[in-house]
Amino acid sequence: MQAQFDNGSFWFDSLPGSLLPAPVETLPAHVDIAIVGAGYTGLWTAYYLSQLAPSLSIAVFEANTIGFGASGRNGGWCMGTAMGVDQLLAQPARAAQGLAIARAMQQTVDEIGEVCAKEGIDCHFKKGGTLTVATRHFDVPLMQQRIKAHQAQGFDAEDFVWLNADESKRRVGMQPNHGALYTPHCASIHPAHLVKGLGRVLRNRGVSIYEQTAVSRIHQHELVTSRGVVKAAKILRATEGYTDSIEGQKRQLLPLYSMMVATEPLSKSVWDAIGLRQRETFGDARRVTIYGQRTQDDRLAFGGRAGYYYGSKRKAVIDPQDPMLDHVARNLKGLFPVLQGAAITHRWGGLMGVPRHWRPFVTFDRVTGIGSAGGYVGEGVGASNLAARVLADLTLGRDTALTKLAWVDDVARRWEPEPFRWLGAGAIQWFGDRADRQEFQTGKRSRFWGGLFNQFVG
Ligand SMILES: Cc1cc2nc3c(=O)[nH]c(=O)nc-3n(C[C@H](O)[C@H](O)[C@H](O)COP(=O)(O)OP(=O)(O)OC[C@H]3O[C@@H](n4cnc5c(N)ncnc54)[C@H](O)[C@@H]3O)c2cc1C
């Protein structure tokens, strides 16, 4: 019974107590605001709405259990940036919009830390920053140029800092390591403690969360669920990579998989070699993203972006024997040879939502009373909090600085039908892999495969 509510992650496995959802309650006939999806987006939206408008009745409907999706199984990087920000900053006419989102995202990391402290959510929050290690020589001048460009764009000197090879190796004993770009705007968290903690806080506040209640259709002022119909003045969708489970929502968000492993708790001597004393998160500049964090109980949790399945197939859990996980484990041990003898105790994966334009959106239609937020492309731990605050303001008709951010109403067109979607997603993965492999082998930038990758990702 418990198995179907277990997303397979180390994070769920390390939660105290049972994973069984709360007993199923009778659904209400009517609520003021209905939210679909109990991940970070849905729960943060409920959190801010209940704070701004405590008299409204708010209900969250969740197909499985709180945090079953990406929010309960991610890499735990609470990042002070988001997808699409660099593209905005690179366009002179839109750079100010990019800077506004970047600043709001930096502040969001502190907002999450402060709310967790205030509400008693112990999600192992540690703002140690993040290190993007130069694993190829040519990364060094590129990263240094990037820091200069950021300063010209209006960032402060301490927002992005260059660490030379000695300092970078002292911070993270990763190989190769020619230096690193460091930003303090990132915290390491235990994702499942955050999402389950939010659920607890909301229930204590009187927000209803109906688990095991899948929504199959959203009409104006009406939700059709697996347990009956509910009327609602306003309906907010927060279903990210699972969005096409709702009628009429096909091809809005492409479910793309990311895979993770976690080691056993590592000894002091291993950590003396690896570092990460501030629990800095870390990665490098390759195209097919890798990401890691030192957990509070001294494991190394590490992941990498993986693939897409034909027809947007969604897998509730990933088979721990999946060969893509072997690749992630090999990558980890290659970067940290000191881990050769360390046991990998957990292997899991999950899906994230990718819109056709590869950047987040928040939208609310005052006429229909229907809104949504998402599209974080694997960078939603922090971004979902900001998106939720924007969505709460839009829903309540508040005109604030947040509702002027460029995410508002920036909804992408739908993805192509199959087989074009599968061919496109496969090509992106293939070009990215190919370019990364060539660059590691030759030590030179891959202009051809890298150029194709950039063209496809836009
Ligand atoms: C392996 C992995 C690693 C990642 N690492 C990071 C990271 O380190 N940093 C970072 O910033 N981001 C990371 N991400 C992305 C991040 O986790 C997501 O962007 C974020 O959790 C999205 O939150 P959400 O609430 O929008 O979606 P989800 O957490 O996916 O929540 C959606 C919820 O909606 C429910 N649902 C879906 N359909 C229905 C329906 N029809 N009816 C009712 N309920 C429904 C689902 O069961 C789910 O609980 C990672 C993602 C994965 C998969």
The ligand as an SDF file (V2000), in Angstrom:
LIG
                    3D

 53 58  0  0  0  0  0  0  0  0999 V2000
   15.2160   14.4900  -10.4610 C   0  0  0  0  0  0  0  0  0  0  0  0
   14.9170   15.9710  -10.4400 C   0  0  0  0  0  0  0  0  0  0  0  0
   15.8880   16.8400   -9.9600 C   0  0  0  0  0  0  0  0  0  0  0  0
   15.6160   18.2230   -9.9190 C   0  0  0  0  0  0  0  0  0  0  0  0
   16.5250   19.0460   -9.3030 N   0  0  0  0  0  0  0  0  0  0  0  0
   16.2320   20.3650   -9.1410 C   0  0  0  0  0  0  0  0  0  0  0  0
   17.0900   21.2060   -8.4100 C   0  0  0  0  0  0  0  0  0  0  0  0
   18.0800   20.7650   -7.8180 O   0  0  0  0  0  0  0  0  0  0  0  0
   16.7840   22.5280   -8.3330 N   0  0  0  0  0  0  0  0  0  0  0  0
   15.6740   23.0500   -8.9390 C   0  0  0  0  0  0  0  0  0  0  0  0
   15.4640   24.2570   -8.8690 O   0  0  0  0  0  0  0  0  0  0  0  0
   14.7960   22.2450   -9.5860 N   0  0  0  0  0  0  0  0  0  0  0  0
   15.0440   20.9260   -9.6900 C   0  0  0  0  0  0  0  0  0  0  0  0
   14.1410   20.1010  -10.3070 N   0  0  0  0  0  0  0  0  0  0  0  0
   12.8720   20.6800  -10.7660 C   0  0  0  0  0  0  0  0  0  0  0  0
   11.9410   20.9810   -9.5910 C   0  0  0  0  0  0  0  0  0  0  0  0
   11.8590   19.8700   -8.7450 O   0  0  0  0  0  0  0  0  0  0  0  0
   10.5710   21.3350  -10.1560 C   0  0  0  0  0  0  0  0  0  0  0  0
   10.7190   22.4360  -11.0430 O   0  0  0  0  0  0  0  0  0  0  0  0
    9.5560   21.7280   -9.0880 C   0  0  0  0  0  0  0  0  0  0  0  0
    9.5100   20.7720   -8.0680 O   0  0  0  0  0  0  0  0  0  0  0  0
    8.1900   21.8810   -9.7390 C   0  0  0  0  0  0  0  0  0  0  0  0
    7.2160   21.9740   -8.7440 O   0  0  0  0  0  0  0  0  0  0  0  0
    5.6800   21.8760   -9.1630 P   0  0  0  0  0  0  0  0  0  0  0  0
    4.9040   21.9790   -7.9290 O   0  0  0  0  0  0  0  0  0  0  0  0
    5.4150   22.8710  -10.2390 O   0  0  0  0  0  0  0  0  0  0  0  0
    5.5300   20.4520   -9.8550 O   0  0  0  0  0  0  0  0  0  0  0  0
    5.5010   18.9920   -9.1650 P   0  0  0  0  0  0  0  0  0  0  0  0
    6.3480   18.9380   -7.9690 O   0  0  0  0  0  0  0  0  0  0  0  0
    5.7800   18.0080  -10.2500 O   0  0  0  0  0  0  0  0  0  0  0  0
    4.0230   18.8750   -8.6490 O   0  0  0  0  0  0  0  0  0  0  0  0
    2.9380   18.6170   -9.4780 C   0  0  0  0  0  0  0  0  0  0  0  0
    1.9490   17.8190   -8.6280 C   0  0  0  0  0  0  0  0  0  0  0  0
    0.7280   17.7610   -9.3190 O   0  0  0  0  0  0  0  0  0  0  0  0
    0.1810   16.4780   -9.1370 C   0  0  0  0  0  0  0  0  0  0  0  0
   -0.7170   16.2450  -10.2770 N   0  0  0  0  0  0  0  0  0  0  0  0
   -0.3650   16.1040  -11.5640 C   0  0  0  0  0  0  0  0  0  0  0  0
   -1.4370   15.9540  -12.3470 N   0  0  0  0  0  0  0  0  0  0  0  0
   -2.5060   16.0260  -11.5330 C   0  0  0  0  0  0  0  0  0  0  0  0
   -3.9180   15.9470  -11.7350 C   0  0  0  0  0  0  0  0  0  0  0  0
   -4.4090   15.7560  -12.9560 N   0  0  0  0  0  0  0  0  0  0  0  0
   -4.7270   16.0560  -10.6640 N   0  0  0  0  0  0  0  0  0  0  0  0
   -4.2360   16.2790   -9.4150 C   0  0  0  0  0  0  0  0  0  0  0  0
   -2.9040   16.3460   -9.1770 N   0  0  0  0  0  0  0  0  0  0  0  0
   -2.0530   16.2310  -10.2020 C   0  0  0  0  0  0  0  0  0  0  0  0
    1.3830   15.5510   -9.1510 C   0  0  0  0  0  0  0  0  0  0  0  0
    1.1120   14.3010   -8.5400 O   0  0  0  0  0  0  0  0  0  0  0  0
    2.4050   16.3900   -8.4100 C   0  0  0  0  0  0  0  0  0  0  0  0
    2.3970   16.1010   -7.0170 O   0  0  0  0  0  0  0  0  0  0  0  0
   14.3840   18.7300  -10.4040 C   0  0  0  0  0  0  0  0  0  0  0  0
   13.4240   17.8430  -10.9340 C   0  0  0  0  0  0  0  0  0  0  0  0
   13.6810   16.4790  -10.9360 C   0  0  0  0  0  0  0  0  0  0  0  0
   12.6290   15.5470  -11.4600 C   0  0  0  0  0  0  0  0  0  0  0  0
  1  2  1  0
  2  3  1  0
  2 52  2  0
  3  4  2  0
  4  5  1  0
  4 50  1  0
  5  6  2  0
  6  7  1  0
  6 13  1  0
  7  8  2  0
  7  9  1  0
  9 10  1  0
 10 11  2  0
 10 12  1  0
 12 13  2  0
 13 14  1  0
 14 15  1  0
 14 50  1  0
 15 16  1  0
 16 17  1  0
 16 18  1  0
 18 19  1  0
 18 20  1  0
 20 21  1  0
 20 22  1  0
 22 23  1  0
 23 24  1  0
 24 25  2  0
 24 26  1  0
 24 27  1  0
 27 28  1  0
 28 29  2  0
 28 30  1  0
 28 31  1  0
 31 32  1  0
 32 33  1  0
 33 34  1  0
 33 48  1  0
 34 35  1  0
 35 36  1  0
 35 46  1  0
 36 37  1  0
 36 45  1  0
 37 38  2  0
 38 39  1  0
 39 40  1  0
 39 45  2  0
 40 41  1  0
 40 42  2  0
 42 43  1  0
 43 44  2  0
 44 45  1  0
 46 47  1  0
 46 48  1  0
 48 49  1  0
 50 51  2  0
 51 52  1  0
 52 53  1  0
M  END
$$$$
